Amino acid sequence: MSVQAYILIQTEVGKASSVAKAVSAIAGVSLAEGVTGPYDVIMRAEAPSMEDFGRLILSKVQGVAGITRTLTCPVTYQ
């Protein structure tokens, strides 16, 4: 089973749009949208395993200019 998660992103002032566009181009990202509230961008991503999620997605997200903080929320299944 694959690993899916929402990543909540805080950005520098005025950077939400460019961050959303940059993270949406990362392989495995299925959604990236600007939002209002304590976070500026919400994205959803999927990878084959937690190791791949960290290596293929999180490491690239953390390299995007304008991001100040992220919170990863894995999706759980019942």
C-alpha positions in Angstrom: 0.0 0.0 0.0 1.3 3.5 -0.8 1.8 6.3 1.6 -0.4 9.4 1.2 -0.2 12.6 3.2 -1.3 16.2 3.3 1.5 18.7 3.8 0.5 22.1 5.3 3.0 24.8 4.3 3.7 28.2 5.7 5.4 30.6 3.4 7.1 34.0 3.4 4.7 36.9 2.8 3.6 37.0 -0.8 5.1 33.7 -1.7 2.1 31.3 -1.5 1.3 31.4 -5.2 4.9 30.7 -6.3 5.3 28.0 -3.7 2.0 26.2 -4.7 3.2 26.3 -8.3 6.6 24.9 -7.4 5.4 22.1 -5.2 2.7 21.1 -7.7 5.5 20.3 -10.2 7.1 17.7 -7.9 6.5 14.1 -9.0 4.0 12.4 -6.6 2.1 15.7 -5.7 -1.5 15.4 -6.7 -2.8 18.7 -5.3 -1.3 22.0 -4.2 -3.6 25.0 -3.4 -3.3 28.3 -1.7 -5.5 28.6 1.4 -6.2 31.2 4.1 -5.6 30.6 7.8 -2.4 29.6 9.7 -1.0 27.8 6.6 -0.7 29.3 3.2 -0.6 26.2 1.0 -2.0 22.7 1.3 -0.7 19.9 -0.8 -1.4 16.2 -1.1 1.2 13.7 -2.2 1.7 10.0 -2.6 4.7 7.6 -2.7 5.2 3.9 -2.6 6.7 3.8 0.9 7.5 6.2 3.8 11.1 6.1 2.8 10.3 7.1 -0.7 7.9 9.8 0.6 10.8 11.4 2.5 13.4 10.9 -0.2 11.3 11.7 -3.3 8.8 14.3 -2.0 9.7 15.9 1.4 13.3 16.6 0.5 12.2 18.4 -2.6 9.4 20.3 -0.8 11.9 21.5 1.8 14.1 22.8 -1.0 11.5 25.1 -2.5 12.3 28.8 -2.0 9.8 30.8 0.2 8.8 28.0 2.5 9.2 28.8 6.2 7.6 25.7 7.9 5.8 22.5 7.0 3.6 20.0 8.8 3.1 16.6 7.3 -0.2 14.8 8.0 -0.2 11.2 6.8 -3.5 9.8 5.7 -4.7 6.8 7.7 -7.1 4.2 6.5 -9.7 2.3 8.7 
